[in-house]
Amino acid sequence: MARQTVLRTVGAALHDILDTNRTALYLFLTAFVLRMLFFAFMLGQVLPSEMAALSPDVRQYMAVAYGLAGMESMNESALFVFGWGYPVFLWFCSYFVGFGPIWLILIQIVLSSLSSVLVYRVASELVDNEKTAIVAGYIAVISATSISLANFLLSDTLFFFLFALGNLWFIKGLKTLSRKYFIMSGMVFAYAVCTRSMVQFWPIAMILLLLVWPLLQSTAEKKERFRYLKIGFWAPLIVIIVMAAWMIRNNAVHDLPIMAFAGPHGIGKVIANAQGKTDGREMRDVQLQWYEEYRAETGKTDLSYKEIYEITMAQGWRLFREHPGLLIGTYVRLAYENIVADNELYFSQCPKYKDRIQSLLSVPRKKGYTKILFACALLGLVMLWSKYRMGAVYLSAIYLYVIVMVGFGQWQGSRLFYPAMPAEAIFIAYFLVAGIELVNRKLLLRFLSIDR
């Protein structure tokens, strides 16, 4: 019965995503073919048995999934660090295809292809410009990061799909004031936050959007802003309830009321990076010193997650009091590095061509192409604001939220900024479409003036 309910829900979501739209179908098929081509290319270099162990994180996710399936004892440590979202996805898929990496990756390829369509659908809802929506969809289709992550057993592909789908339904809720869409978006966002805890503060953004959205509408709708909050509050409320339940569980097991330990781990990197600048040492050496000093003071050998958390927070507050500018500067630097970072997963997926890939990636890095794309996205946002203010506000919320959160990570390449694609792709698409239309208009006017 539960499986049938899930399948019906998935079927309804697929119908809403594709929306019997031929453009959506073309986007899906193109994305699917590109990801399958990369899969075939990777399969010639990585054995199927190796795909489930390409990185330590992959092995941790699989260990929790095996525990859920009763195949081995539960890896409680990995469950606490990463959360249950992605392992549950792997476990659910195993009911149909087993734990074979090839089948799991094929399912992710389908999800990634659907995510490209979701970018198109979000653009269609927010920007009344079909050309912009199509270009945004194809930017998502050809995204090197998206193609690579679809073929890697990490949580990013599932998370991006959930985040994009949740935003699509939340936008439709804002436009129709339908409680149904708000409830569905809340459920999807709740699963997303259990997949990657980086969106644990997204309910705040949703509440702000519920307050701001009616102010951008007509005078009549401005008067009904309380109604937006009353109906739309279901979405953040559902997320908060699910988060609270999991945090209570983690507090009972680990004495820490947090969603996942990956969050404090990221904060620790920022703090250790900043302190390393003052001491002239590497980040990991700084963290090891923290732990060794604590062991010397307490006489303990093994540290619990709670103790590591308390050590990290104590060091963070100390550094903030002594060198606030250094800590903030380190955070800003890490955020910018992650925004313009290259995808580095290719090195594991295509080991035979690692040197060649590094050589190819060095060209856009030297030319500053990623920085140019970031600049184009910002220009697209400014241009979008002048004509589609509601769309600009909503997409800015996504973009700024991800920018704020990526400052707490390091050494993960472009996958950290990947969740910003719904906004970034639409910004760049509008910059290109509106820019080309502006140039064509000027050329036409010049031609008409010459003709006279």
C-alpha positions in Angstrom: 0.0 0.0 0.0 2.8 2.4 0.9 4.6 1.6 -2.3 1.5 2.3 -4.4 1.0 5.6 -2.6 4.5 6.7 -3.3 4.2 5.6 -7.0 1.0 7.6 -7.4 2.6 10.6 -5.8 5.6 10.3 -8.2 3.2 9.9 -11.1 1.4 13.0 -10.2 4.7 14.9 -9.9 5.8 13.7 -13.3 2.6 14.8 -14.9 2.9 18.2 -13.3 6.6 18.6 -14.3 6.2 17.6 -18.0 2.7 19.2 -18.2 2.0 17.6 -21.5 4.4 20.2 -23.0 6.4 19.2 -26.1 9.3 21.6 -25.1 9.5 19.9 -21.7 9.7 16.5 -23.4 12.5 17.7 -25.7 14.4 19.0 -22.7 14.0 15.7 -20.9 15.2 13.6 -23.8 18.2 15.8 -24.6 19.3 15.8 -21.0 18.8 12.0 -20.7 20.9 11.4 -23.9 23.7 13.6 -22.7 23.8 12.0 -19.3 23.7 8.5 -20.8 26.6 9.3 -23.1 28.7 10.4 -20.1 27.6 7.2 -18.3 28.8 5.1 -21.2 32.1 7.0 -21.3 32.5 6.5 -17.5 31.6 2.9 -17.7 34.6 2.3 -19.9 36.9 3.5 -17.1 35.2 2.6 -13.8 34.0 -0.9 -13.0 30.4 -1.2 -11.7 31.7 -2.5 -8.4 33.8 0.7 -8.0 30.9 3.1 -8.6 29.6 2.5 -5.0 32.9 3.4 -3.5 34.2 6.4 -5.6 34.4 8.6 -2.6 34.2 8.2 1.2 30.8 9.9 1.2 29.4 7.4 -1.3 30.5 4.5 1.0 28.9 6.2 4.0 25.6 6.7 2.2 25.6 3.1 1.0 26.4 1.8 4.5 23.3 3.6 5.9 21.1 2.3 3.1 22.4 -1.3 3.8 21.5 -0.7 7.4 17.9 0.4 6.5 17.6 -2.7 4.4 18.7 -4.9 7.3 21.7 -6.1 5.3 24.1 -5.0 8.0 24.1 -3.1 11.3 23.1 0.6 11.1 26.0 3.0 10.7 24.7 5.5 13.2 27.7 7.8 12.7 27.0 8.3 9.0 23.3 8.7 9.6 24.0 11.5 12.1 26.6 13.2 9.8 24.5 13.1 6.6 20.9 12.6 7.6 18.4 10.0 6.3 17.2 11.5 3.1 19.5 10.1 0.5 20.0 6.7 2.2 16.2 6.3 2.3 16.1 7.1 -1.4 18.7 4.4 -2.1 16.9 1.9 0.1 13.5 2.6 -1.7 15.1 2.2 -5.1 16.6 -1.1 -4.0 13.0 -2.5 -3.7 12.8 -2.3 -7.5 16.4 -2.6 -8.8 18.5 -3.8 -5.9 21.6 -2.0 -4.8 23.4 -2.4 -8.1 25.2 0.9 -8.8 24.4 0.9 -12.5 20.6 0.8 -11.8 20.8 3.4 -9.1 22.8 5.8 -11.4 20.2 5.2 -14.2 17.5 6.3 -11.8 19.5 9.4 -10.9 20.0 10.2 -14.6 16.2 10.2 -14.9 15.9 12.5 -11.9 18.6 14.8 -13.3 16.9 15.0 -16.7 13.6 15.9 -15.0 15.4 18.6 -13.0 16.3 20.3 -16.3 12.6 20.4 -17.1 11.9 21.8 -13.6 14.3 24.7 -14.3 12.3 25.4 -17.5 9.0 25.1 -15.5 10.1 27.5 -12.8 11.2 30.0 -15.4 7.8 29.7 -17.2 6.0 30.4 -13.9 8.2 33.4 -13.0 9.1 35.0 -16.3 6.5 35.6 -19.0 9.0 34.9 -21.7 9.1 31.5 -23.4 12.5 32.1 -25.0 14.0 32.7 -21.6 12.4 29.6 -20.1 13.7 27.4 -23.0 17.2 28.8 -22.8 17.3 28.3 -19.0 16.1 24.8 -19.4 18.9 24.0 -21.9 21.5 25.7 -19.7 20.5 23.1 -17.1 20.5 20.3 -19.7 24.2 21.0 -20.7 25.4 21.8 -17.2 28.7 19.9 -16.8 28.2 19.7 -13.0 24.6 18.3 -13.4 25.8 15.7 -15.9 28.7 14.6 -13.7 26.6 14.5 -10.4 23.9 12.4 -12.1 26.5 9.7 -12.6 27.8 9.9 -9.0 26.1 8.2 -6.0 25.9 11.4 -4.0 22.9 13.2 -2.6 23.2 16.3 -4.9 21.0 15.0 -7.8 18.2 14.0 -5.5 18.5 17.2 -3.5 18.4 19.4 -6.5 15.4 17.7 -7.9 13.5 18.1 -4.5 14.6 21.7 -4.1 13.5 22.6 -7.7 10.2 20.8 -7.4 9.5 22.3 -4.0 10.1 25.8 -5.4 7.9 25.1 -8.4 5.0 24.1 -6.2 5.6 26.9 -3.8 5.5 29.4 -6.7 2.3 27.9 -8.0 0.9 28.2 -4.5 1.8 31.9 -4.4 0.2 32.4 -7.8 -3.0 30.5 -7.1 -3.3 30.7 -3.3 -3.9 27.0 -3.4 -3.4 25.2 -0.1 -2.7 22.0 -2.0 0.5 23.4 -3.6 1.8 24.8 -0.3 1.3 21.5 1.4 3.0 19.5 -1.4 5.9 22.0 -1.5 6.3 21.7 2.3 6.5 17.9 2.1 9.1 18.1 -0.7 11.1 20.7 1.1 11.0 18.6 4.3 12.5 15.7 2.5 15.1 18.0 0.9 16.3 19.3 4.2 16.7 15.7 5.4 18.7 15.0 2.3 21.0 18.0 2.7 20.8 20.2 5.8 21.9 23.3 3.9 18.3 24.3 3.4 17.3 24.1 7.1 16.9 27.8 7.1 14.9 28.0 3.9 11.6 28.2 5.9 12.7 31.7 6.9 13.0 32.6 3.3 9.6 31.1 2.5 7.9 33.2 5.3 9.6 36.3 3.9 8.4 35.5 0.4 4.9 35.1 1.7 5.1 38.5 3.2 6.7 40.2 0.2 4.8 38.6 -2.6 1.5 40.3 -2.1 3.2 43.7 -1.8 4.3 43.3 -5.4 0.8 42.6 -6.5 -2.1 44.8 -7.2 -3.7 47.0 -4.5 -6.5 44.5 -3.9 -4.1 41.7 -3.3 -1.9 43.8 -1.0 -4.9 44.0 1.3 -5.0 40.2 1.4 -1.4 39.7 2.5 -2.6 38.1 5.7 -4.4 35.5 3.6 -1.1 34.7 1.8 0.5 34.0 5.1 -2.4 32.1 6.5 -2.7 29.7 3.5 1.0 29.6 2.6 2.3 29.0 6.1 1.6 25.3 5.7 4.8 25.0 3.7 7.3 26.2 6.2 5.3 24.7 9.1 5.6 21.2 7.6 9.3 21.6 7.2 9.7 22.9 10.7 7.7 20.0 12.2 9.8 17.4 10.3 13.0 19.2 11.3 12.0 19.4 14.9 11.2 15.6 15.0 14.6 14.7 13.6 16.5 17.2 15.8 14.7 15.7 18.9 15.8 12.3 17.8 19.4 13.4 17.3 19.4 15.1 20.7 18.2 11.9 22.3 20.9 9.8 20.6 23.8 12.2 20.3 22.9 15.0 22.8 22.9 17.5 20.0 19.6 19.0 18.7 20.8 19.6 15.1 19.7 18.3 11.7 23.1 16.8 10.6 26.7 17.1 11.8 27.8 18.1 8.3 26.7 21.6 9.2 28.9 22.2 12.3 31.7 20.4 10.4 31.5 23.0 7.7 31.5 25.9 10.2 34.6 24.3 11.7 36.4 24.5 8.4 35.8 28.2 8.2 37.1 28.8 11.7 40.2 26.6 11.2 40.9 28.2 7.9 40.8 31.7 9.5 43.0 30.6 12.4 45.4 28.9 10.0 46.0 32.3 8.4 47.2 33.8 11.7 49.3 30.7 12.6 50.6 29.9 9.1 49.3 26.3 9.3 46.9 24.1 7.4 43.3 23.8 8.3 43.5 20.2 9.4 46.6 20.9 11.6 44.6 23.6 13.4 41.7 21.3 14.1 44.0 18.5 15.3 45.6 21.0 17.7 42.1 21.9 19.1 41.3 18.2 19.8 44.8 17.4 21.3 44.5 20.4 23.7 41.1 19.2 24.8 42.3 15.7 25.3 45.2 16.9 27.3 42.9 19.0 29.5 40.2 16.3 30.0 42.3 13.1 29.8 39.9 11.7 27.2 41.0 9.8 24.1 37.8 9.5 22.1 35.7 12.6 21.5 32.0 12.6 21.0 30.2 14.6 18.4 28.9 16.9 21.1 32.4 17.5 22.4 33.7 18.3 18.8 30.8 20.6 18.4 31.5 22.5 21.6 35.2 22.7 20.8 34.4 24.2 17.4 32.0 26.7 18.7 34.3 27.8 21.5 37.2 28.3 19.0 34.8 30.2 16.7 33.7 32.7 19.4 37.2 33.2 20.6 38.5 33.9 17.0 35.5 36.2 16.4 36.3 38.3 19.4 40.0 38.5 18.6 40.0 38.7 14.8 36.4 39.4 13.5 37.6 40.8 10.2 39.7 37.8 9.5 36.9 35.3 10.2 34.4 37.2 8.1 37.0 37.6 5.3 37.7 33.9 5.3 34.0 33.1 5.0 33.6 35.5 2.1 36.6 34.1 0.3 35.4 30.6 0.6 31.9 31.6 -0.6 33.4 33.2 -3.7 35.8 30.3 -4.4 32.8 27.9 -4.3 30.7 30.1 -6.6 33.3 30.1 -9.3 34.7 26.6 -8.7 35.1 23.9 -11.3 33.7 20.4 -11.2 36.3 18.0 -9.8 34.4 14.8 -9.8 35.6 14.0 -13.3 38.9 12.9 -11.8 37.2 10.0 -10.1 34.8 9.2 -12.9 37.3 9.4 -15.7 40.6 8.3 -14.3 42.2 7.5 -17.7 41.7 11.1 -18.8 42.4 12.9 -15.5 45.5 14.8 -16.9 43.6 15.7 -20.1 40.6 17.0 -18.1 42.8 19.0 -15.8 44.4 20.6 -18.9 41.0 21.4 -20.5 39.7 22.9 -17.2 42.8 25.1 -16.9 41.7 27.0 -20.0 38.4 28.4 -18.7 40.0 28.9 -15.3 42.7 31.1 -16.8 40.2 32.9 -19.0 37.9 33.5 -16.1 34.8 31.9 -17.7 33.2 31.0 -14.4 33.6 34.5 -13.2 32.1 35.8 -16.5 29.1 33.6 -16.0 28.7 34.9 -12.4 28.8 38.4 -13.7 26.2 37.6 -16.5 23.9 36.1 -13.8 24.1 39.3 -11.8 23.5 41.5 -14.9 20.5 39.2 -15.7 19.1 39.8 -12.3 19.3 43.5 -12.7 17.7 43.3 -16.1 15.0 40.9 -14.8 14.1 43.3 -12.0 13.1 46.1 -14.4 10.4 44.0 -16.1 9.6 40.9 -13.9 9.9 42.1 -10.4 8.2 39.2 -8.7 10.3 36.7 -10.5 13.4 38.7 -9.7 12.6 38.7 -6.0 11.9 35.0 -5.8 14.9 34.0 -7.8 17.1 36.4 -5.8 15.9 34.6 -2.6 17.2 31.3 -4.0 20.5 32.8 -5.3 21.3 34.8 -2.2 20.4 31.9 0.1 22.8 29.5 -1.6 25.6 32.1 -1.8 25.3 32.6 2.0 25.4 28.8 2.7 28.3 27.9 0.4 30.7 29.9 2.5 30.7 27.0 5.0 32.1 24.4 2.6 35.4 23.7 0.9 37.1 21.3 -1.5 33.9 20.1 -3.1 34.1 22.0 -6.4 31.1 23.3 -8.2 28.7 20.9 -6.5 28.3 23.3 -3.5 26.8 26.1 -5.7 24.8 23.7 -7.8 21.5 24.2 -5.9 21.5 27.8 -7.1 21.0 26.7 -10.7 17.3 27.4 -10.9 18.1 31.0 -10.3 21.4 31.2 -12.1 20.2 29.6 -15.3 17.2 31.9 -15.5 19.3 35.0 -14.8 21.9 34.0 -17.5 19.1 33.0 -20.0 17.3 36.4 -19.5 20.6 38.2 -20.0 21.2 36.4 -23.2 17.7 36.7 -24.6 17.1 40.3 -23.6 20.6 41.2 -24.7 20.1 39.7 -28.2 16.7 41.3 -28.5 18.2 44.7 -27.6 21.0 44.3 -30.1 18.5 43.3 -32.8 16.3 46.2 -32.0 19.2 48.6 -32.3 20.3 47.1 -35.6 16.8 47.3 -37.0 16.5 51.0 -36.0 19.9 51.7 -37.6 18.8 49.9 -40.8 15.6 51.9 -40.9 17.4 55.2 -40.3 19.8 54.4 -43.2 17.0 53.4 -45.5 15.4 56.8 -45.0 
